[in-house]
Amino acid sequence: MISRLVPGAWVRHPNEPGWGLGQVQSAVGDRVTVNFEHAGKRLINAAVVTLARADDAPPSPAAGLP
């Protein structure tokens, strides 16, 4: 699990590269809600999946992410 995931952090799912860049919407315990460019909003169990930080990654203009 990534420590201190906070809303607004940019991440990638290591097993789903086609989902693209994701922005953390909420993080409560191991439950992390992420809005991905190409997969929409997904609830991730961070105890099972270690999200990869994408620090300094600008959002894609076509992603529709804030």
C-alpha positions in Angstrom: 0.0 0.0 0.0 1.2 3.5 -0.7 1.5 5.4 2.6 -0.4 8.7 2.9 -2.4 8.6 -0.3 -4.4 11.8 -0.3 -7.1 13.2 -2.5 -5.6 14.8 -5.6 -2.6 12.4 -5.7 -1.8 11.0 -9.2 -1.3 7.2 -9.5 -1.2 4.3 -11.9 -2.6 0.8 -11.5 0.4 -1.6 -12.1 -1.8 -4.4 -13.5 -4.0 -2.2 -15.6 -1.8 0.1 -17.7 -4.7 0.8 -20.2 -6.6 2.6 -17.4 -4.1 5.4 -17.7 -3.4 8.1 -15.1 -5.7 8.2 -12.1 -6.4 10.8 -9.5 -7.2 9.7 -6.0 -10.7 10.9 -4.9 -10.6 9.5 -1.4 -8.5 7.2 0.8 -10.0 5.6 3.9 -7.9 2.8 5.3 -7.1 0.4 2.5 -10.1 1.6 0.4 -8.9 4.1 -2.2 -11.2 5.6 -4.8 -9.4 6.6 -8.0 -10.8 8.3 -11.1 -8.8 6.8 -14.0 -8.5 8.5 -17.5 -9.8 5.4 -19.4 -11.6 3.4 -16.8 -13.6 5.9 -14.8 -14.0 5.7 -11.0 -12.6 2.5 -9.4 -12.5 1.4 -5.8 -9.1 -0.1 -5.1 -8.2 -2.3 -2.2 -4.7 -1.0 -1.4 -4.0 -4.1 0.8 -4.1 -6.1 -2.4 -2.9 -3.7 -5.1 0.1 -1.3 -4.7 -0.7 1.7 -6.7 2.3 3.4 -8.4 2.7 7.1 -7.7 2.7 9.3 -10.7 4.1 12.4 -9.0 4.4 15.5 -11.3 2.4 13.7 -14.0 0.2 16.3 -15.7 -3.3 15.1 -16.5 -4.1 14.3 -20.1 -6.3 17.1 -21.6 -8.6 14.5 -23.0 -9.0 12.7 -19.7 -11.7 15.1 -18.3 -10.0 14.9 -14.9 -9.7 18.1 -12.8 
